[in-house]
Amino acid sequence: MNKTAEILRNSVPEIMNTWKREVINEVPAAQEAGTMALFDHLPNIITDIADLLDRHSNLSDIKEDENYKEIIVNSKHHGRHRASSESYTVEQVVQEYIIFHRTLSEFINERDAYDQQISDLVKYVIETSILESVGTFSKSIQEMQEKLIGTLAHDIRNPLAAARLSLQMIQEDKDGSWTERALNAATRSVNHALDLIEGLMNGITVKAGEGLLLSFEETDLKHNIDLVFNESKDLYTHDLVLKCEAKAIHGVFDSTAVRRMIDNLIGNAIKYGDSNQEVTLTIQDDDDSVQISVHNHGNPIPEDQQEKIFDFMNTSIEDQDTPAKSWGMGLTLVQIVADAHGGDIKLTSSVDHGTTFEVTLLKHVNKPGKRRAKLIYDAHEIVDEHIQ
């Protein structure tokens, strides 16, 4: 089978380009993907199949082969990637592999390098890939739902806690001097909680590549920043400071999502910061964008964890009791909101300067209305050297 292996090994670009044409024609979701994202780890599977053909003449002894194990890993990665790519379904993931199998078989057969043993091995590998990829795809969709719903459920606690605190103040207000202010605060917090509950229900219907359902409208973001800041001051005992020269910040935003984003950043800054030093919320209003940064003193986020906490689909820290895991739940939301507003998020963290998360939001990148935010997927490492 060395002839077939050599043909595959030397023809990865040609095979993948043939597969690409067929997939774009037959799989709707593939039409929106760039070449890099579309190929994912499939080129690696071709070279792994070639290595298997070099070493094995039957199926009974390939399961312990390292290349076969690598195929399983790549197939799982492919399923996880497709779960983060917009509009994919289980059926379309399976269809991609069916086309992949057909492309490989026809390519080998046209070069008179196909026999029953090769057919059996390729079929076995592709069927295994389908099972692993589809299983991971489904698991990843469930994981997305759990994370998005989990962040929503967590965020509901703060406005409800603030509302309860306001009601307690009313009960203890003997002369009525605090009643009106506390009642207004309780009303705002309950309304905020109701908005979050609506988001919780929308999170149940997440599909591949989808994040939260966001509602964009023309609004004064400064008003919402003041609301979440004052609510945080009522809720926490830490020293909170707001630095903002702007009297109003007009643009098209999802106010509820931005409030949740700031609330998460403040909550994490308080949780992991030095309780004896202030947490600072700084707002910089520019012509087309607004920068929102939250800074705290205290132990920094370790450098080797700083990139991981931005990866929505990262599972390497799931079972670790580390700051990155706890920060990551809130940053799932923060990154989705930043991206949905055409912006980004930056992190600086050191012993000398503390930790700062800076989020940039564009004011007019969206039109008023509702739409699903896209999930963030870091695909920079998926390009195979054969395709460059």
N, C-alpha and C positions, 0 to 999 in steps of 0.2 A: 504493500500500500504506500510505499515511499513516493511513487510517481504522483499519486493523488495528493499526498501531503505537500509535496513541493509545489504543485499547481496552486493549491489553496494559499500557501504561504507567500507566493510571489504575486498573487492576484487580489489581495484584499481591497485595494482601491476600486478596481474594476467591478468586483462582486458587490461592494457596498453601494456604488453609484447605480448599478442595475437595480439593486434592492430599493434604493431611494426613489427611483422613478416609479416603480411599481407601488410602493407604499403611499407615496403622495397621491397617486391616482386612485387608490382603493380605500385608504384610511383617512377619514375626514380630519381627525385631530392632527395628523402628521403634516397637513398642509400649512399649519401655523408655526411649525417648529423650524428652526434653523438647522443647518447640516450638523453642526457640532452637537446640539441637543438631541437631534433625531438619531444619529448614529449611536450615541451613548457608548456602552461597552460591547456592542455587537462585534466590532472588528476583533476584539480580544478573543471572543468565542471562536471565530474562524481560525485564528492561530492556535488556540488550544485544541480544537478538533484536529488540526494538522499534526500537532505533537502526539495526540492519542493514536492517530493512524500510523505514525512512525513506530509506535511501541506495542500496539495490541492488535491481535488478529481476531479476537472475539470479545463479546461483551462481559463475560464472566469475571474478568480481572481488571476492569477499568475503574471500578468504584473507589478503589483506594489510591488511584493515580492522582497526583497533585494537580494536574491540568484539569481533570474532571472536577475536582473540588473547586478549582478556580472558576470553572464554568458555572457552578452552582452559585458562587459568590457574585459573579457578574450578572447572573440572571436575577438574583435578588435585588441587586443594585438597579437593574433595568426596571423592575417593577416599582421600586421606591421612586425612581426618577419619573416614571410615567404617572404615578399618583400625584406628583407635584407639578405635572404639566397639564395645562388647561384643556378640558373637554375630552380627555381620554376615558374610555370605559373598559371593563374587563374584556368585552368582545373585541375591542380594537387592539388591545394588548395581544390577545391570542391571534388575531388576524395578522399582526406584524410578524409573529413568529412563523405562521403558516407560509407567508410570503418569503420569509427568510429561508425556510426549509426548501421551498420550491426553487428559489433562486440558486441556492447551493447545488441542489440535485441537477438542475438543468445545466449549470455551468460545468460541473464535473462530467456529466454525460456527454456534452458536446465535444469534450476533449478526450473521449474514449478512455476515461479513467474511472468508470463506475461499474461496480459489481455488487452482488448481493450482500457481501460482508460490509462493504462501505455503506451501502444503503441502510443496513440494519444499525450500524454504529451512528450514522448521522441522524437517523430517525429517533433512536434512543436518546441521544444527547438533546435534540430539539424538544422532544416530549418532556424530558426532565426540566429543561429550561422554561417551558410553558408553565409547568406545575409550580416551580419555584417563583417565577416572576408574577404569576397571577395571585399566588398566595401572599406574597409580599405586598403587591398592589392593594389587595383588599385589607390587609392588616394596616397598611399605611393610611388608607382612607379613614379607617376606624380611629387610628392614632390622631389624625388631624382633628376629627370631631371631638375626641376626648380632650385634646389640648385647648382647642378654641372654647369649648363649653366650660372647661376647667378654669380658664382665665376669666370668663364672664361670671361664673359662679363666685369666684374669689373676689372679683371687683364689686359685686353686689354688697358685700359685707360692709365696706366703708360708708356708703351713703346711709345704709340702714343703721349702722352704729352711730353715725352723726345725728340721724333723726331721733334715735332713742335718747342720746345725750341731750338734745334740745327739749324733748318732752320731759325729761327728768328735771331740767332747769325750770320749766314751766310749773311743775309740781312743787318745787321748792321756792318758787318766787312768791314770797308772802305779800309784798307791796305792789306787785304787778309791773315793776320797772323793767323786767327782762322778758315779759310774756310775748309782746308783739315781735321783738327781734328773734326770740327762740322759735316762735310759731312760723315765721317766714323761713328760717333756716331749716326747720323740720319739713316744711312743704317742699322746698327746693331739693332736699335730700331724697324724699320719697319719690318725687317726680324723676329724679336721676335714676333711682333704683328701678322704676317702672320702665324707663328707656332701656336699661340693661337687660331686664327680663325679656323685652321684645327681641333684643339681640340674641339672647339665650335660645329662644325658640327658632330663630333663623339659623343658628349655628347647627341645628340638628340635620339640616338638609345639605350639608357640605358635599360637594362633588370634587372630582380630581382637579387639582390646581386652584381650587377656590378657597378664599378666606372668608372674612366676615362680610355681611351685607351692610354696606355703608350708604348713608343718606346725606348727600351734599346739598348745601344751600348757601345763599349769600348771607353772611353773618358777620357780627363783630366778635372776633376771636378773643379780644381783650376781656370782654364781659365773661366769657366762659373760663378764661384763665383766672380771673378774680374769684369766680365761684369755687373752682377746685382748690385754689390756694386757701381761701377762707375756710372751706370745709376741712382741709387738712390741718389748719391752725387750731380749729375747734377740737379735732380728733386726737392730735398728737401733743405730747408735752415738750417735744424738742423745739429748739429755737429755729423758726423758719423765716427766711428773708426773701422778699420778692423785689427784683430789680427790673424795672420796666419804665422807660420814659414815655412810651406811646400812650396816648389817651384812648385810642381806638385802633383796631387792626382789622380792616375790612378785606374780605376775600371769600372764596367758595371753599368751605370746609365742612367736614362732618364733625359738628361740635361735640357730640357725645363721645365719639371715638377719640378725639383730641383730649378731652377731659380725662378719659380712662387712661390714655397714654401718659399724661402728666401725673396722674394719681399713682400709676404703677412706678414711675421713676422716683417720685417723692417717697413712696412707701419703701422701696428697696434702699434708697439712700439713707432713710432713717433706720431701717433694719440692720444694715451693714456698716453704717457710719459711726463715728465717735459721738456718743450721746451728749458729751460735754461741749461739742462744737456745732455751729449752725449748719443747716442745710440751705443752700441758696438756689432759688429758681430765677434764672435770668432770661429775659425776653429781648431780642434784638429785631426790630421791625425795619425791613428794607422795602424797596419799591415793589419787587415781585415775589419776595419770600419773607418768611419769618423764621428766626432761629430760636429754639427753645432748649435751654440747657439746665441740667440739674447737677449740682456739685455737692459732694460731702467729703469730710475729712475721715481719716481712719485707715484701717487695713485695706490695701489695694487689692484689686482682682488680679490673681496671678497671671503673668503674661501668657503662659501656655493655655489658659482657659479663655482668654479674651475673645478669640475668634470663634470658639465653639459656642458661646452663648448667643451668637447671632444666627446660628444654623437651626432653623425650625425643625428639620428632619434629622438632626443629629441624635444618635442613640448611644454614643460612647460614654455619656455622662449620666444616662438614665438611672443607673443603679449605684451611682456614687453620691455620697453625702457631701457635696461641695457647694460653695457659693455659686458656681457656674450653673448648677442645676436650678437653684432657687431664683437666681436672676433671670434664667432663661425663660421661665413661664411668663413673666411680665414682658420680656423683650420679644416674645412671640407676637404679642399685640403691638408693641412699639414699632417693630420693623414693618409689620403689615400696614400700619397707619401711615408711617413715613413714606413707604413706597407708593401707597394709594394716592398720596398727595404730591407725587412726583419728586419726593425728596429722598433723604438718606439719614443715617444715624452714625455718629462717630463716638468712639470711646477712647478716653485717655485715663490712665490709672497708674499712680506711682506712690511710693511712700512719702515723698516730699510734697507733692501737690494734690494728693487725694484722688478722688474719682469723679470724672465728669462725663455725662452722656449729653451729647449735643444733637438735636434733631432739627433738620431743615425741612420746612413745608413750603411748597409753592402755592401762591395765593390763587392763581387763576388757571391751573392746569386742568381742572375738572369743570364740567358744566353741572348746574343744579339737577338733582335727580338721584335715583337709587341705582347702585351697581355693586357687584361682588368684587371685593379686592382679590388680587392674585396672591398666591403664596410665593414666598421667596425661595429659590433653589440655586445653590451655588454649583454651577456646572463647569467651572473652569478646569477641573481636573479630568474631565471625561474624554478629552480628545486623545485618540490613540496616535502614536507616532506614524503609523502607516497612512493616516488620512491627512496629515499636515501638508 
